[in-house]
Amino acid sequence: MANQTCAICGAEINVFQSQKLTDGTYICRKTCKKKGFKDYDYMHASLPAVKAHLEQVELGTKLWETYFIPRLKTKDKSQKLEVFYPVYVAPDVGLMAYVETRYKIFIFGKSQIACVYRIADLVGYDCETETKQNQDGKTETVTWCVLTFRNTAGLNPVKIRINGPKSFEKIEKYFNTLFGIQKTLGNAKNTWKSQIEAAKSLGAAIGAAVKGETEGLEDKAADAAAKLDTAVYGDRTELEQKADAAIAAVK
């Protein structure tokens, strides 16, 4: 088979040095693929998607080194990290990191790369279980937590292995509390009220469109969308502002 050219760095590569992407292009394993996460699905990714992931890792690693590593060492309670290894959450800057740790030889030559997400973009945290046979031929159940983000190119969703449903309940409770999404009767009225307000706003926008009232229609639609978003996901304005400020300071 003829040698290929890496679509990212331009290096000439043979079949053993290349990774074929779903759009028929190739990238080199030694340099370009190595820059991304090991569990990123290169086989089913296009070249633009891979480039987005590599950019995601480049920025994410800078954010990890700037904000998260110092917080691993600090005693300042206001900068406390919540850890669901290998995911780290820093509410005070509105960011969360998914980290891959690498070693050159066994436990030596440690290095880390990271994908960092805005906490406000987290729209799904779900529990998945899988039953399979281990190396001894015994059946075991593996539990995963799947984190899904909006407005995110690159590695998305994130799938991390956890120690059973109890571990997921801890993760779910943490984010529900952080976003103000409570499954208690006391907060059911607040959720219901938010949904009613959202429905009224959406109804007003639809009514204006039906009557041909175009003036201010765009603003009404945007207001309805914002209220629906808050009703479903909680108000994340402060988290968004913190994240945007932190990212802008590093770029």
Summary of the structure (lengths in Angstrom):
residues: 251
radius of gyration: 22.2
end to end distance: 41.8
largest distance: 70.2
contacts: 696
relative contact order: 0.10
helix: 44%
strand: 25%
